[in-house]
């Protein structure tokens, strides 16, 4: 029996070292290298998919387009509405505070109901200050921006930006998890097929 084992040395997998076992080992090696190449290719495709916009679904692209379209419409609409529009039919006189020096006689304050209806300066911002021109001694009302209003607008903007940051961060995390799940499922299927 000892002579039998010496005459036929065993390979690592317990198979006698002959030509059929060698071909089995070569086949296993080829399958393994093909499987590794497929894994490398799939991981490269997954990483490309994370960067490319073409991998997104059309529904998500349409939602992005709708969202950014509404945001830009709101921004440009507000810019257009904030421009002063002077009526063509009325003769416009230049206010005294634009051509001469003035003194603020009443600080910037919120317009009351009567002022809102009668003073054109109240319609722009909702705040008005009373000024006295030095040369002409005229008292006029000038539209102004209240620090309280500015602070409120600032915090609204900051809140909106924090909210958008949280929403988009959650979207990124969800997308990353779904891509990772798809990649691991693909790897699992490829390993099972080997």
Secondary structure as UniProt FT lines:
FT   HELIX           2..7
FT   TURN            12..13
FT   HELIX           19..51
FT   HELIX           53..55
FT   HELIX           58..82
FT   HELIX           96..99
FT   STRAND          102..110
FT   HELIX           113..118
FT   TURN            120..121
FT   HELIX           122..125
FT   STRAND          127..133
FT   TURN            134..136
FT   STRAND          139..143
FT   HELIX           147..193
//
